[in-house]
């Protein structure tokens, strides 16, 4: 039987200094469309700068019954970075989907988070949480002009996060899809927030797109880096004569490296060849004889992207 990891995606920041010796306990009846969940496992993921390592099992669900007994000390003991990880509670149920409660803030609010996952009723002292079933959903991917993005491979994650300075994606509950001739991919999941993992570009490389709750999702994006082309930096002194400088591009410390784009020619121009989606963190003007950096303004970046050229005035008191 195929097992789908169904989240109970609570993100909870458990700070070491704020953690107290408390134990959260509770008994619940879990159903889907009012039918008892036959079996499930409740896991706890520790999210930190190292990603989402192997989870810690905290409870079983059997014939719809769930008993939770979790202490703050137990959480700290299993945290790879004690007290500094966020917590993601995941319920693994055969043939079901992900249910996310969001950030619970602290361990004492675990019961509220559980009850927010579905419709909660109380009868005879027993709390029943009825979860919505997985339903058919569609994802339509479009190119910037609205035409369908055909045969695009992507993953739909139950929960996703970006790790570290380089913002690498990591997550759980991936469903791999490929769009058809109409740019549509079909899958099953409960209504709720999902994450589309597919490389796309918006001036730089992007990793994911958040899908809001619903059953029909449309994402329009640029799925490939734009072709390289020439960009002209026309650098002049305040009196209009050619300036003697150089153009540099800062990297992002991850995929994009620092680059020297060129030195001005006799006309004061620098012609550089790169993609508009290269992902430079900044472009600036400098010179060996001057320690100043003149970064392009937002208006100049827009002009450069629109016309492939930009006019720049080198500072009046530059020594040339």
C-alpha positions as CSV (number, residue, x, y, z in Angstrom):
1,X,0.0,0.0,0.0
2,X,1.3,3.4,-0.9
3,X,2.0,5.6,2.1
4,X,1.7,9.3,1.8
5,X,3.2,11.5,4.5
6,X,0.4,13.7,5.7
7,X,1.4,16.6,7.6
8,X,0.2,18.1,10.5
9,X,2.6,20.9,9.6
10,X,3.1,22.8,12.7
11,X,6.1,25.0,12.9
12,X,7.0,25.7,16.4
13,X,10.0,27.6,17.6
14,X,11.2,26.0,20.9
15,X,13.8,28.4,22.3
16,X,16.1,26.8,24.8
17,X,15.9,29.6,27.3
18,X,12.1,29.6,27.1
19,X,11.6,25.9,27.3
20,X,10.2,24.8,30.6
21,X,9.8,21.3,32.1
22,X,6.3,20.8,30.8
23,X,4.5,17.8,29.3
24,X,1.7,18.1,26.8
25,X,-0.8,15.2,26.9
26,X,-4.1,14.6,25.1
27,X,-6.4,11.9,23.7
28,X,-8.0,12.4,20.3
29,X,-10.1,10.5,17.8
30,X,-8.9,11.1,14.2
31,X,-11.2,10.6,11.3
32,X,-11.3,11.4,7.6
33,X,-14.8,12.2,6.3
34,X,-16.1,10.8,9.7
35,X,-14.4,7.4,9.1
36,X,-11.7,6.5,11.7
37,X,-8.1,6.7,10.5
38,X,-7.1,3.0,10.7
39,X,-3.4,3.6,11.4
40,X,-0.9,6.3,11.3
41,X,2.4,7.4,12.8
42,X,3.0,10.9,14.3
43,X,6.5,12.1,13.7
44,X,8.4,15.2,14.9
45,X,10.8,16.9,12.4
46,X,13.4,19.3,13.7
47,X,14.0,22.1,11.2
48,X,17.3,23.9,11.4
49,X,20.1,25.2,9.2
50,X,21.0,21.6,8.5
51,X,17.6,20.9,6.9
52,X,15.0,18.4,7.9
53,X,16.8,15.3,9.2
54,X,15.2,12.0,10.1
55,X,12.1,12.5,12.2
56,X,11.5,11.4,15.8
57,X,8.4,9.1,16.3
58,X,6.2,10.5,19.1
59,X,2.9,8.5,18.7
60,X,0.9,6.0,16.8
61,X,-2.7,6.2,15.7
62,X,-4.7,3.0,15.9
63,X,-8.3,2.6,14.8
64,X,-8.7,6.3,15.0
65,X,-7.3,6.9,18.5
66,X,-4.3,9.1,19.2
67,X,-2.7,9.6,22.5
68,X,-0.1,12.4,22.8
69,X,2.4,12.6,25.7
70,X,5.3,14.9,24.9
71,X,7.6,16.7,27.3
72,X,9.7,19.8,26.5
73,X,12.8,17.9,27.9
74,X,12.0,15.0,25.5
75,X,11.9,17.5,22.6
76,X,15.3,19.0,23.6
77,X,16.9,15.6,24.0
78,X,16.1,14.7,20.4
79,X,16.8,18.1,18.9
80,X,20.1,17.9,16.8
81,X,20.6,21.5,17.8
82,X,19.0,21.6,21.2
83,X,16.6,24.5,21.7
84,X,17.4,26.1,18.4
85,X,15.2,24.1,16.0
86,X,11.7,24.7,14.8
87,X,9.4,21.8,15.0
88,X,7.3,20.2,12.3
89,X,4.7,17.6,13.4
90,X,3.9,15.1,10.7
91,X,1.2,12.4,10.7
92,X,2.0,9.6,8.3
93,X,-1.2,7.9,7.1
94,X,-1.7,5.4,4.3
95,X,-3.4,7.0,1.2
96,X,-4.0,10.4,2.7
97,X,-2.6,13.9,2.4
98,X,-1.0,16.8,4.3
99,X,-2.9,19.0,6.9
100,X,-1.0,22.0,8.1
101,X,-1.7,24.1,11.2
102,X,1.1,26.6,10.8
103,X,3.2,28.0,13.6
104,X,2.1,27.0,17.0
105,X,4.6,29.2,18.8
106,X,5.1,27.0,21.8
107,X,4.6,23.4,22.9
108,X,1.7,24.2,25.2
109,X,-0.4,25.2,22.2
110,X,-0.1,21.8,20.5
111,X,-3.7,20.8,21.3
112,X,-5.0,24.0,19.7
113,X,-2.9,23.3,16.6
114,X,-4.2,19.7,16.4
115,X,-7.8,20.9,16.6
116,X,-7.3,23.5,13.9
117,X,-6.5,20.8,11.4
118,X,-10.1,19.9,10.8
119,X,-13.6,20.1,12.3
120,X,-13.4,19.4,16.0
121,X,-16.3,18.1,18.0
122,X,-16.6,16.9,21.6
123,X,-18.8,14.0,22.7
124,X,-18.7,12.1,25.9
125,X,-15.5,13.8,26.8
126,X,-13.8,12.6,23.6
127,X,-12.4,15.1,21.1
128,X,-12.8,14.1,17.5
129,X,-10.9,15.9,14.7
130,X,-12.4,15.2,11.3
131,X,-9.9,15.8,8.5
132,X,-10.9,16.6,5.0
133,X,-10.2,13.9,2.4
134,X,-7.7,14.2,-0.4
135,X,-9.4,15.7,-3.5
136,X,-8.4,15.9,-7.2
137,X,-6.5,19.1,-7.9
138,X,-5.0,20.6,-11.1
139,X,-1.9,22.7,-11.6
140,X,-1.6,24.8,-14.8
141,X,1.8,26.2,-15.6
142,X,2.0,29.1,-18.1
143,X,4.8,30.9,-19.9
144,X,5.0,34.7,-19.5
145,X,2.7,35.1,-22.5
146,X,0.0,32.9,-21.1
147,X,0.7,29.9,-23.4
148,X,0.9,26.5,-21.6
149,X,4.2,25.2,-20.3
150,X,4.4,21.8,-21.8
151,X,6.2,18.8,-20.3
152,X,7.5,20.8,-17.3
153,X,8.6,18.6,-14.5
154,X,7.9,19.8,-11.0
155,X,7.3,18.6,-7.4
156,X,4.5,19.6,-5.1
157,X,5.5,19.5,-1.5
158,X,3.4,19.3,1.6
159,X,5.9,21.5,3.5
160,X,8.9,23.3,2.2
161,X,11.5,25.7,3.6
162,X,14.7,27.5,2.4
163,X,17.9,26.7,4.2
164,X,20.9,28.9,4.9
165,X,22.4,31.9,3.1
166,X,22.0,30.2,-0.3
167,X,18.3,29.5,0.4
168,X,18.4,25.8,-0.7
169,X,14.9,24.2,-0.7
170,X,14.1,21.3,1.5
171,X,10.8,19.8,2.5
172,X,8.6,16.7,2.9
173,X,5.7,15.0,1.2
174,X,6.8,15.5,-2.4
175,X,4.5,14.6,-5.3
176,X,6.3,14.6,-8.7
177,X,4.3,15.8,-11.7
178,X,4.8,16.6,-15.4
179,X,2.5,18.9,-17.3
180,X,0.7,17.7,-20.4
181,X,0.1,19.3,-23.8
182,X,-2.2,21.8,-22.1
183,X,0.3,22.7,-19.4
184,X,-1.8,20.9,-16.8
185,X,-0.7,18.4,-14.1
186,X,-3.2,16.5,-12.0
187,X,-2.7,15.2,-8.5
188,X,-4.6,14.4,-5.3
189,X,-4.2,16.2,-2.0
190,X,-6.3,17.8,0.8
191,X,-7.2,21.5,0.3
192,X,-4.5,23.5,2.0
193,X,-1.3,25.4,1.4
194,X,1.2,23.5,-0.8
195,X,4.6,24.4,-2.3
196,X,5.5,24.1,-6.0
197,X,9.2,23.2,-6.4
198,X,10.3,24.1,-10.0
199,X,13.2,26.3,-11.1
200,X,12.0,29.6,-12.6
201,X,13.3,33.1,-13.1
202,X,12.3,36.6,-12.0
203,X,15.6,38.5,-12.4
204,X,17.3,35.7,-10.6
205,X,16.8,32.0,-10.1
206,X,13.8,31.1,-8.0
207,X,13.2,27.7,-6.4
208,X,9.6,27.5,-5.4
209,X,6.2,29.0,-5.5
210,X,3.6,28.9,-2.7
211,X,0.2,27.5,-3.8
212,X,-2.8,28.9,-1.9
213,X,-5.6,26.6,-0.7
214,X,-7.8,25.5,-3.5
215,X,-8.2,22.8,-6.2
216,X,-7.2,24.8,-9.3
217,X,-3.8,26.4,-9.3
218,X,-2.3,28.6,-12.1
219,X,1.3,29.7,-12.1
220,X,2.7,32.0,-14.8
221,X,6.5,32.3,-14.8
222,X,9.6,32.3,-16.9
223,X,10.9,28.7,-16.7
224,X,14.2,29.2,-18.5
225,X,17.0,31.8,-18.1
226,X,16.7,34.5,-20.7
227,X,19.4,34.3,-23.5
228,X,22.6,36.2,-23.0
229,X,22.9,39.6,-24.8
230,X,25.1,42.7,-24.9
231,X,24.6,45.4,-22.3
232,X,26.2,48.8,-22.8
233,X,27.4,51.0,-19.9
234,X,28.0,54.5,-21.2
235,X,30.1,56.1,-18.5
236,X,30.9,59.8,-18.8
237,X,32.4,62.6,-16.6
238,X,30.1,65.4,-15.6
239,X,31.5,67.5,-18.5
240,X,30.4,64.7,-21.0
241,X,33.9,63.4,-21.8
242,X,34.6,59.6,-21.6
243,X,35.4,58.4,-18.1
244,X,38.2,55.9,-17.4
245,X,36.7,53.3,-15.1
246,X,35.7,49.6,-14.8
247,X,32.3,47.8,-14.3
248,X,32.0,45.0,-11.8
249,X,29.2,42.7,-10.8
250,X,28.8,41.2,-7.3
251,X,28.0,37.6,-6.9
252,X,25.6,36.1,-4.4
253,X,28.1,33.9,-2.6
254,X,26.4,30.8,-3.8
255,X,25.8,30.1,-7.5
256,X,26.9,33.5,-8.9
257,X,30.5,34.6,-8.7
258,X,32.0,38.1,-8.6
259,X,32.7,39.2,-12.1
260,X,34.6,42.0,-13.8
261,X,32.4,43.1,-16.7
262,X,34.9,45.2,-18.4
263,X,37.0,48.4,-18.7
264,X,35.8,51.5,-20.5
265,X,37.0,52.0,-24.1
266,X,38.0,55.2,-25.8
267,X,34.4,56.3,-25.9
268,X,33.8,55.6,-22.2
269,X,31.7,52.5,-22.9
270,X,31.8,49.0,-21.5
271,X,30.0,46.3,-23.4
272,X,29.2,43.2,-21.3
273,X,27.6,40.0,-22.4
274,X,25.4,38.1,-19.9
275,X,21.8,37.0,-19.2
276,X,19.4,39.4,-17.6
277,X,18.6,36.5,-15.2
278,X,22.3,36.0,-14.2
279,X,21.4,36.9,-10.6
280,X,24.1,39.5,-9.8
281,X,23.5,41.0,-6.3
282,X,24.7,44.4,-7.6
283,X,26.5,46.1,-10.5
284,X,28.9,49.0,-9.7
285,X,31.5,51.3,-11.2
286,X,35.0,51.6,-9.8
287,X,38.6,52.3,-10.8
288,X,42.0,51.2,-9.6
289,X,42.9,54.8,-8.7
290,X,39.7,55.4,-6.7
291,X,38.3,53.3,-3.8
292,X,34.7,54.4,-4.3
293,X,32.0,52.2,-5.7
294,X,29.0,53.7,-7.5
295,X,26.2,51.2,-7.6
296,X,23.5,51.4,-10.2
297,X,20.2,52.9,-8.9
298,X,16.9,51.0,-9.2
299,X,16.0,53.3,-12.1
300,X,19.2,52.5,-13.9
301,X,18.7,48.7,-13.4
302,X,15.2,49.1,-15.0
303,X,16.6,51.1,-17.9
304,X,19.4,48.5,-18.4
305,X,16.8,45.7,-18.5
306,X,14.5,47.5,-20.8
307,X,16.9,49.1,-23.3
308,X,20.2,47.0,-22.8
309,X,22.0,50.3,-22.1
310,X,22.4,52.8,-19.3
311,X,24.1,56.3,-18.9
312,X,26.3,56.7,-15.9
313,X,28.1,59.8,-14.6
314,X,31.3,59.2,-12.8
315,X,31.8,61.4,-9.7
316,X,32.9,65.0,-10.4
317,X,35.9,64.8,-8.1
318,X,37.2,61.5,-9.4
319,X,40.9,61.6,-10.1
320,X,41.3,60.9,-13.9
